[in-house]
Amino acid sequence: MQEIPFAIIIAAAQIGAAIALLNGLITAIGQGNIVAKSVESIARQPEARGSIMNTMFIGMAMAETSGIYGLLVAIILLFANPLIALYMQHFIK
């Protein structure tokens, strides 16, 4: 079995963390769209403000959890990477 350089494992983890953090950018764009459409809806029907605001807050919370999951994956890849322990067990003796 060929030994994989430790630097490749670290580089792959950092690339994966960067991709996971791109989720935050997409989340911000989605939240901006949620608020924009909610404000537009309230401007068209001011009497439905309460219902629209409740729906907006639920949508914002769901969108924010997506961003938090991306951050969680990035933190795990950077600080608690299971591949490093596996590497240490199999390749360093």
C-alpha positions as CSV (number, residue, x, y, z in Angstrom):
1,M,0.0,0.0,0.0
2,Q,1.4,3.3,-1.1
3,E,1.8,6.0,1.6
4,I,-0.2,9.2,1.1
5,P,1.7,12.4,2.1
6,F,0.3,14.0,5.2
7,A,0.2,17.4,3.4
8,I,-2.3,16.0,0.9
9,I,-4.7,15.1,3.7
10,I,-4.4,18.6,5.2
11,A,-4.8,20.3,1.9
12,A,-7.9,18.3,1.1
13,A,-9.4,19.2,4.4
14,Q,-8.7,22.9,3.9
15,I,-10.2,22.8,0.4
16,G,-13.3,20.9,1.7
17,A,-13.6,23.5,4.5
18,A,-13.5,26.4,2.0
19,I,-16.2,24.7,-0.1
20,A,-18.3,24.2,3.0
21,L,-17.9,27.9,3.9
22,L,-19.2,28.9,0.5
23,N,-22.5,27.7,1.8
24,G,-22.5,30.9,4.0
25,L,-22.4,33.1,0.9
26,I,-25.3,31.2,-0.7
27,T,-27.2,31.5,2.6
28,A,-26.7,35.2,2.7
29,I,-28.0,35.6,-0.8
30,G,-31.0,33.4,0.0
31,Q,-31.8,35.4,3.2
32,G,-31.6,38.6,1.2
33,N,-34.2,37.2,-1.2
34,I,-36.5,36.1,1.6
35,V,-36.5,39.6,3.1
36,A,-36.9,41.4,-0.2
37,K,-39.9,39.3,-1.2
38,S,-41.4,39.7,2.3
39,V,-41.1,43.5,2.1
40,E,-42.5,43.5,-1.4
41,S,-45.5,41.4,-0.2
42,I,-46.1,43.6,2.8
43,A,-46.1,46.7,0.5
44,R,-48.7,45.0,-1.7
45,Q,-50.9,43.8,1.2
46,P,-50.3,45.7,4.4
47,E,-53.2,44.0,6.2
48,A,-51.3,40.6,5.9
49,R,-48.2,41.9,7.6
50,G,-48.4,39.6,10.6
51,S,-48.8,36.4,8.6
52,I,-46.0,37.5,6.1
53,M,-43.6,38.4,9.0
54,N,-44.2,35.0,10.7
55,T,-43.5,33.1,7.5
56,M,-40.5,35.3,6.8
57,F,-39.0,34.5,10.3
58,I,-39.5,30.8,9.8
59,G,-37.9,30.9,6.4
60,M,-34.9,33.0,7.8
61,A,-34.4,30.4,10.6
62,M,-34.4,27.5,8.1
63,A,-32.0,29.3,5.8
64,E,-29.7,30.2,8.7
65,T,-29.5,26.6,9.8
66,S,-28.0,25.7,6.4
67,G,-25.2,28.2,7.0
68,I,-24.6,26.9,10.4
69,Y,-24.3,23.4,9.1
70,G,-21.7,24.5,6.6
71,L,-19.7,26.2,9.4
72,L,-20.0,23.1,11.5
73,V,-18.6,20.9,8.6
74,A,-15.7,23.4,8.1
75,I,-14.8,23.4,11.8
76,I,-14.9,19.6,11.9
77,L,-12.6,19.3,8.8
78,L,-10.1,21.8,10.2
79,F,-10.0,20.9,13.9
80,A,-11.4,17.4,14.4
81,N,-10.5,15.7,11.1
82,P,-11.0,12.0,11.4
83,L,-8.7,11.3,8.5
84,I,-5.7,12.5,10.5
85,A,-6.2,9.9,13.2
86,L,-6.7,7.3,10.5
87,Y,-3.5,8.4,8.8
88,M,-1.6,8.2,12.1
89,Q,-2.8,4.6,12.8
90,H,-2.1,3.1,9.4
91,F,1.0,4.9,8.0
92,I,3.1,6.0,11.0
93,K,4.4,3.1,12.9
